[in-house]
């Protein structure tokens, strides 16, 4: 690795809320042309994985924005026939992934991870790792990347990896045994830092003092469950538990990154209005997402970028 700073861009999961990340990115790129080109590693989970892979492939930010504004209503479309066959969501995923597949095929065609212009790290979760050792066979996190080395996933198709990391349980079906990376790290920032210290990818890892990381979130919904004692079972816990699993670790990762990188770390993730909850399939909230993203004060970020990204 060449001497000097190592720059990481990281994108959270959040479904349609990825539009917020895209608009923030547009505003940064407008103020600092060439900003994305300077990134050494782009990490992304779920919807953030699509953004990360798109940027690494050289797809224009405006085209990625159109994907969210024009296609998500079709991606998150649920017919009454599908609801009838699935008994609502009790016996099947809320949505099929056919439109999402079409869009990913259009964006990435037969491109492999090793053909991307940037290094990427994309979290997923493997429901069966098929280990030859029966003691170690089971489900496990899987981080797809295109660094060189024995564990490289460079030959994997980008469109497949994008589909794996977005396969949110109950929303979409599993794909090749993988589900959404958000069940392990909706915010992949800490995973990205760890990747820079992996000697399989870096014979001489960058010093942590040389690592600079910008983490872009999809907005924070201040959800809560009232009541001191809840005698709940599976039926009551199912939906809130999924949200807890996919969003509960985000602030933990933020804390860890701040402690490890200090001033070399910056995170953009605005709070939504009190009581406002925007699920990952809330396509009707797109106007609100646009308004929020365009109103964020980025002056402090620009100061940080001038010091850490130039």
Secondary structure by P-SEA (a helix, b strand, c coil): ccccbbbbbbbbbbcccaaaaaaaaaaaaaacccccccccbbbbccaaaaaaaaaaacccaaaaaaaaaccccccccccaaaaaaaccccccccccaaaaaaaaaaaccccccccccbbbbbbbbbccccccccccccbbbbbbbccccccccccccaaaaaaaaacccccccccccccccccccccaaaaaaaaaacccccccccccccbbbbbbcccccccccccccccccccccaaaaaaaaaccaaaaaaaaaaaaccccbbbbbbbcccccccccccccaaaaaaaaaaaccaaaaaaaaaaccc
